[in-house]
Amino acid sequence: MRDSSKTRSIARGPAGYPLVGNLPEFLYDKLGFLSRCAATYGDVIKLRIGEPTFLLNNPDDIKHVLVLNPDNYGKSPRMTSARGKKLSGAGLLTSVGPEHLRQRRMMQPVFYRKTVESFSRIITEGVGEMLARWVEGMELDLGCEMMGLVQRNIVKTLLGADADNDMPALLDAITIRRLYMEHVFFSPFPEWMPSRIGWRYRQAMHCIETIVTRAIQTRRARSTDTRDLLSLLLCAKYDDGTAMTDQQVRDEVVTLLVTGYETIGEALTWTSYLLSQHPAIAAKFFAEVDEVIGARPPGVEDLPKLPYLGMVLAESMRLYPPTWIFIRIAQAEDTLPSGATIPAGSKIYLCQYVMQRHPRYFPDPERFDPERFTETAKKERPQFAYFPFGGGARVCIGEHFAKMEATLVLASIAQRFRLSLVPGQTIVPEPKMTLRPRGGVRVQVFRRRQG
Ligand code: HEM
């Protein structure tokens, strides 16, 4: 018999509407709806959004799902189905069970801190080229600028110099692919309905696959040691000493072309926006960059010497986590540490945007305050009060790369420019595939010193 005390810790969310439940409120304002539920109903909330859905807003429960009992909480079939694999790449992101474990063990060394640091030059050169185009007083769309930069960086990191000739076609294809994925996830129309974006997407995928296949063939034929991410993937070995097939490598490259830039672009946009709004924090941030790096190009040796920059980035990803939510499906009934019993088949919402604003762990949660990320402050919080990169066996494999890229880009900008928000804009987050500022962020750039 079920112990009723265990289900007591689950709060029923708002009543919603007949038949459609909470769906209209959720679709109308996802962030607002989930935040209101968390503030009103507690740490485990049952929502009426299709199948039984639970919003978890308790770090211990989140840890349980991601780390302590992950086998019971699979990824959504939307992601892992044949269709999901076609959209997001049949690679690490969408594989499950033993296949995921095997793939992850083989790919992990490629993403070790020391290995990804070997790509730092690509990033500093990329940001250097971007900043060389910036002139005093110029107005620009921060999101577009950052997205362009990180797209070029991931293509160069993956394909090295071979990408140079194909860069315009690849950037175009990657952008179309991103737009199509959003179309599929957010459009009210079914995917099979003919659409112009669908047609462009098929062309884009053909372009990406052709270029990646050619790059693989070039690497296989070449005897010299090339050190781009693609070469590292080609050399990576499973435990039994075998390597990936060309098809597997292509799938992983396609996956990394999806996962490896948009989130960083959003993090850079939000952090730069927040700095433009908080002059005292920006002054401390600039002072650290000036003292540690001065006017020379930043390098990986500077990364550990920029603790305040790290705190600013962490606090920015607390308020505006690029991955704002992800979903798991309970395979069997399970009891969470909070005492809540989750029925089999339930959908679990792990929402960074809501959890990372919990006033119990982040007092005055809307305030931008990097001091929340001093070593002492971090130790005082449960681990999963803050999880921008997820956790457990499926924690983001690109975390070191993302932090390195974000640090080098933010430091390079700070060396030369300060950004000022163009007046008359209200910046609000829009929860799409990633969390982005609705309508963009227009800024003006002003030189801090001659670069
Ligand atoms: C600020 C930047 C980034 C954020 C916030 C972020 C966030 C995340 C999160 C939350 C997950 C876990 C999703 C889940 O468990 O369902 C994830 C997984 C993943 N990320 Fe990232 N990511 C970032 C950058 C990157 C980069 C730069 C790469 C690659 C170069 C990357 C590659 C991946 C891959 C392949 C996975 C799937 C890992 C697996 O399932 O084993 N990410 N990321």
Residues whose N, C-alpha, C, O or C-beta is under 5 A from the ligand:
A	BS01	HEM	L92 L93 R104 T259 G260 T263 I264 A267 P322 T323 F326 F387 P388 F389 G390 A393 R394 V395 C396 I397 G398 F401 A402
